[in-house]
Amino acid sequence: MLKLLILLVYFAVLIGIGLYCRKNATDVNGFVLGGRSVGPWLTAFAYGTSYFSAVVFVGYAGQFGWKYGIAATWAGIGNAIIGSLLAWVVLGRRTRIMSQHLDSATMPQFFGKRFGSSPLKIGASVIIFIFLIPYTASLYNGLSRLFEMAFHIDYSICIIIMAVLTAIYVIAGGYMATAINDFIQGIIMLFGIVIIIAAVIMSKGGFMDALDGLARVTDSSVSSTPGVFASFFGPDPLNLLFVVILTSLGTWGLPQMVQKFYAINNEDSIKKGTIISTIFALVVSGGCYFLGGFGRLFSDQIDVEANGFDSIIPTMLSNLSPILIALVVILVLSASMSTLSSLVIASSSTLTIDFLKDNFIKNMNEKKQVLYIRVLVVVFIAISAILALIQYKSSVTFIAQLMGVSWGALAGSFLAPFMYSLYSKKVSKASCWVCFLFSSILMLANIFWRDSFPVIIQSPINCGAIAMLVGLVIVPVVSLFTPKPDKQLVDSAFACYDKETKVSQKTALGK
């Protein structure tokens, strides 16, 4: 009853905020970007909660913690430094300035206006549509075992509850409702992960005893080195590096992450948001991977071959007190719902603004655009829930495979073209197309012909990391040998950086 009561209060707050924010979601700018007036705390927490979902807490933390031991914490550190700090420093200001100057609310719309190409905009929106849907469906996966452990209810009910609640507050309040709810969910995640780590470590006698126990764990199939799971770099530093690259650098090219920079309100918010976001990532992501690193201490209770890596974290938490288990469920539910809301806003706004508007539906005014976005929010949430139910009820593995490659395909396609186009006037339209096609085809091929790939990139994690890194080379090289962009168009786009603005002397010294 206690666990159920806590959940009901949590749900009531989410819906209440969605209804409260209705006044901010009357036009496209308000529904999709919160009127570009979102402050540093809300933006930073929206960024962090969209970043870390049940996939990280249950799936990645358990899997990589089991494989690499305490060294898996490097993934969390990489998420904080590369995925948060550097992302804000490199992309934050320029994204905010140029996206407003070009009047773009989505990433495909940015490409379309930056390069003066409607086909490029449509191509980007198709990639987002194909790869965000399965990624959205994957958010439900980490919840199944936790809900079964805590409430002994069917996973199907969990999927439906999560889908319906997210739909209600997103449809009602748009981005602003999502941002405020993300802030609340972020606070739950921050305090929850600290409390849970402390409880799990104390159950093994404290940090030093747990670390000593981990150092005594051996697995000849992984490494013959004594104490390798408690070591600085773990048993497989190279593959760990690929994990760090994919999960950290990937945020630079994910539409739902970059879109957070579109909505921030001013310079001061960017500076504060950078610090807040980095600390959030260090605590939440670092904490998740750190916790997963101790998974092998529970090997007597875990059968990875039979139940998979997703069983590791729930098993570690199963002996906690009822109040802590309720906290865990809300923590993971918060992480998943915040990411789900971010993904469906990105998907529905992209399909409406970049695909349907002007191409299939002429003269779509603001009111109609918001209506279509709301309808598509329902459609995307319904499709993701159906995919999750199909995967749960049957032995379909194709969906799960596509989930694994979606992050690599999206980030590999967009990271390099987007970043370079913020900084360089020389980026060509053709280089964007080559990067789009290379990453999408590579990741799709990884699904169907994985065994034909070299061993080092058979893993979707490694393959996705390679797609991103190769993209950073493709764009400048292809731009050298393809038609140059229209000078007038490029100069117009970059004029926003030269616009003079008055600031206080604490920001910039006078002559």
KEROLUM-274851 format. One record per residue (C-alpha): residue in one letter; chain; x, y, z. Coordinates in steps of 0.25 Angstrom, whole numbers, plus 2048, in hexadecimal, padded with zeros to 3 digits. Example, Ala and Ser with C-alpha at 12.3 -4.5 7.8 and 13.67 -1.06 7.14 Angstrom:
+------+------+-----+-----+-----+
: code : unit :   X :   Y :   Z :
+------+------+-----+-----+-----+
:    A :    A : 831 : 7EE : 81F :
:    S :    A : 837 : 7FC : 81D :
+------+------+-----+-----+-----+
//
This chain:
+------+------+-----+-----+-----+
: code : unit :   X :   Y :   Z :
+------+------+-----+-----+-----+
:    M :    A : 800 : 800 : 800 :
:    L :    A : 80B : 809 : 803 :
:    K :    A : 812 : 807 : 7F6 :
:    L :    A : 805 : 809 : 7EF :
:    L :    A : 802 : 816 : 7F6 :
:    I :    A : 80F : 81C : 7F2 :
:    L :    A : 80D : 818 : 7E4 :
:    L :    A : 7FF : 81E : 7E4 :
:    V :    A : 804 : 82C : 7EA :
:    Y :    A : 80F : 82C : 7DF :
:    F :    A : 805 : 82A : 7D4 :
:    A :    A : 7FC : 834 : 7D9 :
:    V :    A : 807 : 83F : 7D9 :
:    L :    A : 80B : 83B : 7CB :
:    I :    A : 7FD : 83D : 7C6 :
:    G :    A : 7FB : 84A : 7CE :
:    I :    A : 807 : 850 : 7C8 :
:    G :    A : 803 : 84C : 7BA :
:    L :    A : 7F6 : 853 : 7BC :
:    Y :    A : 7FC : 85F : 7C2 :
:    C :    A : 805 : 862 : 7B6 :
:    R :    A : 7FA : 861 : 7AC :
:    K :    A : 7FB : 871 : 7AA :
:    N :    A : 809 : 86F : 7A5 :
:    A :    A : 806 : 865 : 79A :
:    T :    A : 7FD : 86D : 791 :
:    D :    A : 806 : 86F : 785 :
:    V :    A : 812 : 867 : 77F :
:    N :    A : 81D : 86F : 786 :
:    G :    A : 816 : 86D : 793 :
:    F :    A : 812 : 85F : 792 :
:    V :    A : 820 : 85A : 78C :
:    L :    A : 82A : 864 : 792 :
:    G :    A : 823 : 86A : 79E :
:    G :    A : 823 : 878 : 798 :
:    R :    A : 833 : 877 : 798 :
:    S :    A : 832 : 87C : 7A6 :
:    V :    A : 836 : 870 : 7AF :
:    G :    A : 840 : 873 : 7BA :
:    P :    A : 84D : 86C : 7BD :
:    W :    A : 847 : 862 : 7C8 :
:    L :    A : 83C : 85D : 7C0 :
:    T :    A : 844 : 85C : 7B3 :
:    A :    A : 850 : 855 : 7BA :
:    F :    A : 846 : 84B : 7C1 :
:    A :    A : 83F : 849 : 7B4 :
:    Y :    A : 84C : 846 : 7AD :
:    G :    A : 850 : 83C : 7B8 :
:    T :    A : 843 : 835 : 7B9 :
:    S :    A : 842 : 834 : 7AA :
:    Y :    A : 850 : 82E : 7AA :
:    F :    A : 84E : 823 : 7B5 :
:    S :    A : 843 : 81A : 7B5 :
:    A :    A : 840 : 80B : 7B9 :
:    V :    A : 849 : 807 : 7AE :
:    V :    A : 855 : 80D : 7B5 :
:    F :    A : 850 : 809 : 7C3 :
:    V :    A : 84C : 7FB : 7C1 :
:    G :    A : 852 : 7F7 : 7B4 :
:    Y :    A : 85F : 7FE : 7B2 :
:    A :    A : 863 : 7FF : 7C0 :
:    G :    A : 860 : 7F0 : 7C3 :
:    Q :    A : 867 : 7EB : 7B6 :
:    F :    A : 873 : 7F4 : 7B6 :
:    G :    A : 875 : 7F3 : 7C5 :
:    W :    A : 875 : 7E4 : 7C3 :
:    K :    A : 87F : 7E4 : 7B8 :
:    Y :    A : 889 : 7EE : 7BD :
:    G :    A : 887 : 7EF : 7CC :
:    I :    A : 889 : 7FC : 7D3 :
:    A :    A : 890 : 801 : 7C7 :
:    A :    A : 882 : 803 : 7C0 :
:    T :    A : 882 : 810 : 7C9 :
:    W :    A : 88A : 816 : 7BD :
:    A :    A : 87E : 816 : 7B5 :
:    G :    A : 877 : 81F : 7BF :
:    I :    A : 883 : 828 : 7C0 :
:    G :    A : 883 : 829 : 7B0 :
:    N :    A : 874 : 82C : 7B0 :
:    A :    A : 876 : 838 : 7BA :
:    I :    A : 883 : 83E : 7B3 :
:    I :    A : 880 : 83B : 7A4 :
:    G :    A : 871 : 838 : 7A4 :
:    S :    A : 86E : 844 : 7AD :
:    L :    A : 879 : 84E : 7AF :
:    L :    A : 87F : 84F : 7A1 :
:    A :    A : 872 : 84D : 79B :
:    W :    A : 86D : 85A : 7A1 :
:    V :    A : 87A : 861 : 79F :
:    V :    A : 87B : 85E : 790 :
:    L :    A : 86D : 85D : 78C :
:    G :    A : 865 : 865 : 796 :
:    R :    A : 866 : 874 : 792 :
:    R :    A : 868 : 872 : 783 :
:    T :    A : 85C : 869 : 782 :
:    R :    A : 853 : 873 : 78A :
:    I :    A : 858 : 87F : 781 :
:    M :    A : 857 : 878 : 773 :
:    S :    A : 84A : 870 : 776 :
:    Q :    A : 843 : 87D : 77A :
:    H :    A : 849 : 885 : 76E :
:    L :    A : 844 : 87A : 764 :
:    D :    A : 837 : 879 : 76C :
:    S :    A : 839 : 86A : 76D :
:    A :    A : 832 : 861 : 778 :
:    T :    A : 837 : 854 : 774 :
:    M :    A : 844 : 84E : 76F :
:    P :    A : 83F : 84B : 761 :
:    Q :    A : 83A : 859 : 75F :
:    F :    A : 847 : 85E : 763 :
:    F :    A : 84E : 856 : 758 :
:    G :    A : 844 : 85A : 74E :
:    K :    A : 845 : 869 : 751 :
:    R :    A : 854 : 869 : 753 :
:    F :    A : 857 : 862 : 746 :
:    G :    A : 84B : 867 : 73E :
:    S :    A : 847 : 859 : 73B :
:    S :    A : 839 : 853 : 73D :
:    P :    A : 83D : 845 : 739 :
:    L :    A : 848 : 845 : 744 :
:    K :    A : 83D : 849 : 74E :
:    I :    A : 834 : 83E : 74A :
:    G :    A : 840 : 834 : 74A :
:    A :    A : 844 : 838 : 759 :
:    S :    A : 835 : 837 : 75D :
:    V :    A : 834 : 829 : 757 :
:    I :    A : 841 : 824 : 75E :
:    I :    A : 83B : 829 : 76B :
:    F :    A : 82D : 823 : 769 :
:    I :    A : 834 : 815 : 766 :
:    F :    A : 83D : 815 : 772 :
:    L :    A : 836 : 81C : 77D :
:    I :    A : 82A : 813 : 77D :
:    P :    A : 832 : 807 : 781 :
:    Y :    A : 83B : 80F : 78B :
:    T :    A : 82E : 814 : 791 :
:    A :    A : 828 : 805 : 792 :
:    S :    A : 835 : 801 : 799 :
:    L :    A : 832 : 80B : 7A5 :
:    Y :    A : 828 : 801 : 7AA :
:    N :    A : 831 : 7F5 : 7AB :
:    G :    A : 839 : 7F9 : 7B8 :
:    L :    A : 82C : 7FA : 7C0 :
:    S :    A : 826 : 7EC : 7BE :
:    R :    A : 82E : 7E5 : 7C8 :
:    L :    A : 82E : 7F1 : 7D2 :
:    F :    A : 81F : 7F1 : 7D2 :
:    E :    A : 81E : 7E2 : 7D3 :
:    M :    A : 827 : 7E2 : 7DF :
:    A :    A : 820 : 7EE : 7E6 :
:    F :    A : 811 : 7EC : 7E3 :
:    H :    A : 810 : 7DE : 7DD :
:    I :    A : 808 : 7E3 : 7D1 :
:    D :    A : 808 : 7E0 : 7C3 :
:    Y :    A : 812 : 7E8 : 7BA :
:    S :    A : 807 : 7EC : 7B0 :
:    I :    A : 800 : 7F4 : 7BB :
:    C :    A : 80D : 7FC : 7BE :
:    I :    A : 80F : 7FF : 7AF :
:    I :    A : 800 : 804 : 7AE :
:    I :    A : 801 : 80D : 7BA :
:    M :    A : 80E : 813 : 7B6 :
:    A :    A : 809 : 816 : 7A8 :
:    V :    A : 7FC : 81C : 7AC :
:    L :    A : 802 : 825 : 7B7 :
:    T :    A : 80D : 82A : 7AE :
:    A :    A : 803 : 82D : 7A3 :
:    I :    A : 7FA : 835 : 7AC :
:    Y :    A : 804 : 83F : 7B1 :
:    V :    A : 80C : 840 : 7A4 :
:    I :    A : 7FF : 843 : 79C :
:    A :    A : 7FA : 84D : 7A7 :
:    G :    A : 806 : 855 : 7AA :
:    G :    A : 810 : 852 : 79F :
:    Y :    A : 81F : 855 : 7A1 :
:    M :    A : 81D : 85E : 7AD :
:    A :    A : 815 : 853 : 7B4 :
:    T :    A : 820 : 849 : 7B0 :
:    A :    A : 82B : 852 : 7B6 :
:    I :    A : 824 : 854 : 7C3 :
:    N :    A : 821 : 846 : 7C5 :
:    D :    A : 830 : 842 : 7C1 :
:    F :    A : 835 : 84B : 7CC :
:    I :    A : 82C : 844 : 7D6 :
:    Q :    A : 830 : 836 : 7D0 :
:    G :    A : 83F : 83B : 7D0 :
:    I :    A : 83F : 83E : 7DF :
:    I :    A : 839 : 830 : 7E2 :
:    M :    A : 844 : 82A : 7D9 :
:    L :    A : 84F : 832 : 7E0 :
:    F :    A : 84B : 82E : 7EE :
:    G :    A : 846 : 821 : 7EB :
:    I :    A : 853 : 81C : 7E4 :
:    V :    A : 85B : 821 : 7F0 :
:    I :    A : 852 : 81A : 7FA :
:    I :    A : 852 : 80D : 7F2 :
:    I :    A : 861 : 80C : 7F0 :
:    A :    A : 863 : 80E : 7FF :
:    A :    A : 859 : 803 : 803 :
:    V :    A : 85E : 7F9 : 7F9 :
:    I :    A : 86D : 7FC : 7FD :
:    M :    A : 869 : 7FB : 80C :
:    S :    A : 862 : 7ED : 809 :
:    K :    A : 870 : 7E8 : 806 :
:    G :    A : 877 : 7EE : 812 :
:    G :    A : 87B : 7FC : 80D :
:    F :    A : 883 : 801 : 802 :
:    M :    A : 891 : 7FB : 805 :
:    D :    A : 88B : 7ED : 808 :
:    A :    A : 883 : 7EE : 7FB :
:    L :    A : 88F : 7F2 : 7F3 :
:    D :    A : 897 : 7E7 : 7FA :
:    G :    A : 88C : 7DD : 7F6 :
:    L :    A : 88C : 7E2 : 7E8 :
:    A :    A : 89C : 7E0 : 7E7 :
:    R :    A : 89A : 7D1 : 7EB :
:    V :    A : 890 : 7CE : 7E0 :
:    T :    A : 896 : 7C6 : 7D4 :
:    D :    A : 891 : 7C3 : 7C7 :
:    S :    A : 89A : 7BB : 7BE :
:    S :    A : 892 : 7BD : 7B2 :
:    V :    A : 894 : 7CC : 7B3 :
:    S :    A : 8A2 : 7CE : 7B9 :
:    S :    A : 8AC : 7C6 : 7C1 :
:    T :    A : 8B2 : 7D2 : 7C8 :
:    P :    A : 8AF : 7D2 : 7D7 :
:    G :    A : 8A6 : 7DE : 7DC :
:    V :    A : 8A3 : 7E2 : 7CE :
:    F :    A : 895 : 7E6 : 7D1 :
:    A :    A : 899 : 7F0 : 7DB :
:    S :    A : 8A4 : 7F6 : 7D3 :
:    F :    A : 8A5 : 804 : 7CD :
:    F :    A : 8A3 : 800 : 7BE :
:    G :    A : 89C : 7F2 : 7C0 :
:    P :    A : 89E : 7E6 : 7B7 :
:    D :    A : 89B : 7EC : 7AA :
:    P :    A : 8A0 : 7FB : 7A8 :
:    L :    A : 89E : 7FC : 799 :
:    N :    A : 88F : 7F7 : 799 :
:    L :    A : 88D : 800 : 7A5 :
:    L :    A : 892 : 80C : 79D :
:    F :    A : 888 : 809 : 792 :
:    V :    A : 87D : 809 : 79D :
:    V :    A : 882 : 817 : 7A2 :
:    I :    A : 882 : 81D : 794 :
:    L :    A : 874 : 818 : 790 :
:    T :    A : 86D : 81C : 79D :
:    S :    A : 875 : 829 : 79F :
:    L :    A : 877 : 82F : 791 :
:    G :    A : 86A : 82A : 78C :
:    T :    A : 862 : 835 : 793 :
:    W :    A : 868 : 83F : 789 :
:    G :    A : 860 : 839 : 77E :
:    L :    A : 853 : 835 : 784 :
:    P :    A : 847 : 83E : 780 :
:    Q :    A : 840 : 83D : 78E :
:    M :    A : 84D : 841 : 795 :
:    V :    A : 851 : 84C : 78C :
:    Q :    A : 843 : 852 : 78C :
:    K :    A : 845 : 856 : 79A :
:    F :    A : 84F : 861 : 796 :
:    Y :    A : 844 : 867 : 78D :
:    A :    A : 83C : 86A : 799 :
:    I :    A : 845 : 870 : 7A3 :
:    N :    A : 842 : 87F : 7A6 :
:    N :    A : 850 : 887 : 7A7 :
:    E :    A : 85F : 887 : 7A8 :
:    D :    A : 85F : 885 : 7B8 :
:    S :    A : 856 : 879 : 7B7 :
:    I :    A : 860 : 872 : 7AD :
:    K :    A : 86B : 874 : 7B7 :
:    K :    A : 863 : 870 : 7C3 :
:    G :    A : 85D : 864 : 7BB :
:    T :    A : 86B : 85F : 7B7 :
:    I :    A : 86F : 85D : 7C6 :
:    I :    A : 861 : 858 : 7CA :
:    S :    A : 860 : 84E : 7BF :
:    T :    A : 86F : 849 : 7C1 :
:    I :    A : 86D : 847 : 7D0 :
:    F :    A : 85F : 840 : 7CD :
:    A :    A : 866 : 836 : 7C3 :
:    L :    A : 872 : 833 : 7CD :
:    V :    A : 868 : 82F : 7D8 :
:    V :    A : 85D : 828 : 7D0 :
:    S :    A : 865 : 821 : 7C5 :
:    G :    A : 872 : 820 : 7CD :
:    G :    A : 86A : 81A : 7D8 :
:    C :    A : 862 : 810 : 7CF :
:    Y :    A : 86F : 80A : 7C9 :
:    F :    A : 876 : 80A : 7D7 :
:    L :    A : 86A : 802 : 7DD :
:    G :    A : 86A : 7F9 : 7D1 :
:    G :    A : 879 : 7F6 : 7D3 :
:    F :    A : 876 : 7EE : 7E0 :
:    G :    A : 86C : 7E5 : 7D9 :
:    R :    A : 876 : 7D9 : 7D9 :
:    L :    A : 875 : 7D9 : 7E9 :
:    F :    A : 867 : 7D4 : 7E7 :
:    S :    A : 86B : 7C9 : 7DD :
:    D :    A : 865 : 7BE : 7E6 :
:    Q :    A : 857 : 7C4 : 7E4 :
:    I :    A : 859 : 7C8 : 7D5 :
:    D :    A : 858 : 7BF : 7C9 :
:    V :    A : 85C : 7C8 : 7BD :
:    E :    A : 85C : 7BD : 7B3 :
:    A :    A : 84D : 7B9 : 7B6 :
:    N :    A : 848 : 7C7 : 7BA :
:    G :    A : 851 : 7D1 : 7B2 :
:    F :    A : 858 : 7DD : 7B7 :
:    D :    A : 84B : 7E5 : 7BA :
:    S :    A : 849 : 7DC : 7C6 :
:    I :    A : 856 : 7E0 : 7CD :
:    I :    A : 852 : 7EE : 7D3 :
:    P :    A : 844 : 7E9 : 7D7 :
:    T :    A : 84A : 7DD : 7DF :
:    M :    A : 854 : 7E7 : 7E6 :
:    L :    A : 848 : 7EF : 7EB :
:    S :    A : 83E : 7E4 : 7EE :
:    N :    A : 842 : 7E3 : 7FD :
:    L :    A : 841 : 7F2 : 800 :
:    S :    A : 836 : 7F7 : 809 :
:    P :    A : 828 : 7F9 : 803 :
:    I :    A : 82A : 808 : 804 :
:    L :    A : 837 : 807 : 7FC :
:    I :    A : 831 : 7FE : 7F2 :
:    A :    A : 826 : 808 : 7F0 :
:    L :    A : 831 : 813 : 7EE :
:    V :    A : 838 : 80A : 7E4 :
:    V :    A : 82B : 808 : 7DC :
:    I :    A : 828 : 817 : 7DB :
:    L :    A : 836 : 81A : 7D8 :
:    V :    A : 836 : 811 : 7CC :
:    L :    A : 828 : 815 : 7C8 :
:    S :    A : 82C : 824 : 7C9 :
:    A :    A : 839 : 821 : 7C0 :
:    S :    A : 830 : 81A : 7B6 :
:    M :    A : 825 : 823 : 7B5 :
:    S :    A : 82D : 830 : 7B4 :
:    T :    A : 835 : 82A : 7A8 :
:    L :    A : 828 : 825 : 7A2 :
:    S :    A : 822 : 832 : 7A3 :
:    S :    A : 82E : 839 : 79C :
:    L :    A : 82F : 82E : 791 :
:    V :    A : 820 : 82F : 78D :
:    I :    A : 820 : 83F : 78D :
:    A :    A : 82D : 83E : 784 :
:    S :    A : 826 : 833 : 77B :
:    S :    A : 818 : 83A : 77A :
:    S :    A : 81E : 848 : 777 :
:    T :    A : 827 : 843 : 76D :
:    L :    A : 81D : 83B : 765 :
:    T :    A : 813 : 846 : 766 :
:    I :    A : 81C : 852 : 763 :
:    D :    A : 826 : 84C : 75A :
:    F :    A : 81F : 841 : 752 :
:    L :    A : 810 : 843 : 752 :
:    K :    A : 810 : 853 : 751 :
:    D :    A : 811 : 858 : 743 :
:    N :    A : 814 : 84A : 73E :
:    F :    A : 807 : 843 : 740 :
:    I :    A : 7FE : 84E : 747 :
:    K :    A : 7FE : 85C : 741 :
:    N :    A : 7FB : 868 : 749 :
:    M :    A : 7FD : 862 : 757 :
:    N :    A : 7FB : 86D : 761 :
:    E :    A : 800 : 86E : 76F :
:    K :    A : 7F3 : 868 : 775 :
:    K :    A : 7F3 : 85C : 76B :
:    Q :    A : 802 : 859 : 76E :
:    V :    A : 800 : 859 : 77D :
:    L :    A : 7F4 : 84F : 77A :
:    Y :    A : 7FC : 846 : 771 :
:    I :    A : 808 : 846 : 77B :
:    R :    A : 7FE : 842 : 786 :
:    V :    A : 7F8 : 837 : 77E :
:    L :    A : 805 : 832 : 77A :
:    V :    A : 80A : 832 : 789 :
:    V :    A : 7FE : 828 : 78B :
:    V :    A : 802 : 820 : 77F :
:    F :    A : 811 : 81F : 782 :
:    I :    A : 80E : 81B : 791 :
:    A :    A : 804 : 810 : 78C :
:    I :    A : 80E : 80A : 782 :
:    S :    A : 819 : 80A : 78C :
:    A :    A : 810 : 803 : 796 :
:    I :    A : 80B : 7F9 : 78C :
:    L :    A : 819 : 7F6 : 788 :
:    A :    A : 81D : 7F4 : 796 :
:    L :    A : 811 : 7EB : 799 :
:    I :    A : 814 : 7E2 : 78C :
:    Q :    A : 822 : 7E0 : 791 :
:    Y :    A : 81D : 7DD : 79F :
:    K :    A : 813 : 7D3 : 79A :
:    S :    A : 81A : 7CC : 78F :
:    S :    A : 828 : 7C8 : 78B :
:    V :    A : 82A : 7D3 : 781 :
:    T :    A : 839 : 7D7 : 781 :
:    F :    A : 839 : 7E1 : 776 :
:    I :    A : 834 : 7EC : 77E :
:    A :    A : 83E : 7EA : 789 :
:    Q :    A : 849 : 7EA : 77E :
:    L :    A : 844 : 7F7 : 778 :
:    M :    A : 843 : 7FE : 786 :
:    G :    A : 852 : 7FB : 788 :
:    V :    A : 856 : 802 : 77B :
:    S :    A : 84D : 80E : 77B :
:    W :    A : 856 : 816 : 784 :
:    G :    A : 862 : 814 : 77B :
:    A :    A : 85A : 816 : 76E :
:    L :    A : 854 : 824 : 773 :
:    A :    A : 861 : 829 : 779 :
:    G :    A : 86A : 824 : 76E :
:    S :    A : 861 : 82B : 764 :
:    F :    A : 85F : 838 : 76A :
:    L :    A : 86B : 83B : 774 :
:    A :    A : 875 : 83F : 769 :
:    P :    A : 86C : 847 : 760 :
:    F :    A : 866 : 84E : 76B :
:    M :    A : 872 : 852 : 773 :
:    Y :    A : 87A : 856 : 766 :
:    S :    A : 86F : 85E : 761 :
:    L :    A : 86F : 867 : 76D :
:    Y :    A : 87D : 86A : 76C :
:    S :    A : 881 : 869 : 75D :
:    K :    A : 87C : 870 : 751 :
:    K :    A : 883 : 865 : 748 :
:    V :    A : 87A : 85A : 74B :
:    S :    A : 873 : 855 : 73F :
:    K :    A : 865 : 84F : 73D :
:    A :    A : 86B : 843 : 737 :
:    S :    A : 874 : 840 : 743 :
:    C :    A : 867 : 840 : 74C :
:    W :    A : 860 : 835 : 742 :
:    V :    A : 86D : 82C : 742 :
:    C :    A : 86D : 82D : 752 :
:    F :    A : 85E : 82A : 753 :
:    L :    A : 85F : 81E : 749 :
:    F :    A : 86C : 818 : 74E :
:    S :    A : 867 : 818 : 75D :
:    S :    A : 859 : 813 : 75A :
:    I :    A : 85D : 808 : 750 :
:    L :    A : 869 : 804 : 759 :
:    M :    A : 860 : 802 : 765 :
:    L :    A : 855 : 7FB : 75E :
:    A :    A : 85F : 7F1 : 758 :
:    N :    A : 864 : 7EF : 766 :
:    I :    A : 856 : 7E9 : 769 :
:    F :    A : 855 : 7E0 : 75D :
:    W :    A : 864 : 7DC : 759 :
:    R :    A : 86A : 7DE : 767 :
:    D :    A : 872 : 7D1 : 766 :
:    S :    A : 879 : 7D6 : 759 :
:    F :    A : 87E : 7E2 : 760 :
:    P :    A : 88D : 7E2 : 766 :
:    V :    A : 88C : 7DD : 774 :
:    I :    A : 890 : 7EB : 77A :
:    I :    A : 883 : 7F1 : 775 :
:    Q :    A : 879 : 7E6 : 775 :
:    S :    A : 874 : 7EC : 782 :
:    P :    A : 869 : 7F7 : 77F :
:    I :    A : 870 : 7FF : 78A :
:    N :    A : 87E : 7FE : 783 :
:    C :    A : 877 : 800 : 775 :
:    G :    A : 870 : 80C : 77A :
:    A :    A : 87C : 813 : 780 :
:    I :    A : 884 : 810 : 773 :
:    A :    A : 878 : 817 : 76B :
:    M :    A : 879 : 823 : 773 :
:    L :    A : 888 : 824 : 772 :
:    V :    A : 889 : 821 : 763 :
:    G :    A : 87E : 82C : 761 :
:    L :    A : 887 : 836 : 767 :
:    V :    A : 891 : 833 : 75C :
:    I :    A : 887 : 831 : 751 :
:    V :    A : 881 : 83F : 752 :
:    P :    A : 88D : 848 : 750 :
:    V :    A : 894 : 83E : 746 :
:    V :    A : 887 : 83D : 73D :
:    S :    A : 885 : 84C : 73E :
:    L :    A : 893 : 84E : 737 :
:    F :    A : 88F : 847 : 72B :
:    T :    A : 880 : 84B : 729 :
:    P :    A : 879 : 857 : 724 :
:    K :    A : 87B : 863 : 72E :
:    P :    A : 86F : 868 : 736 :
:    D :    A : 868 : 875 : 731 :
:    K :    A : 870 : 880 : 736 :
:    Q :    A : 864 : 889 : 739 :
:    L :    A : 85C : 87F : 740 :
:    V :    A : 868 : 87B : 749 :
:    D :    A : 86C : 88A : 74C :
:    S :    A : 85D : 88C : 750 :
:    A :    A : 85D : 880 : 759 :
:    F :    A : 86A : 885 : 760 :
:    A :    A : 866 : 893 : 761 :
:    C :    A : 85F : 890 : 76E :
:    Y :    A : 86D : 88E : 775 :
:    D :    A : 871 : 89C : 770 :
:    K :    A : 865 : 8A3 : 776 :
:    E :    A : 869 : 8AD : 781 :
:    T :    A : 863 : 8AD : 78E :
:    K :    A : 865 : 8B5 : 79B :
:    V :    A : 869 : 8AD : 7A7 :
:    S :    A : 86D : 8B1 : 7B6 :
:    Q :    A : 87C : 8B3 : 7B9 :
:    K :    A : 87C : 8A6 : 7C1 :
:    T :    A : 879 : 89E : 7B4 :
:    A :    A : 883 : 8A5 : 7AB :
:    L :    A : 88D : 8B0 : 7AE :
:    G :    A : 88C : 8BE : 7A7 :
:    K :    A : 897 : 8C5 : 7A0 :
+------+------+-----+-----+-----+
//
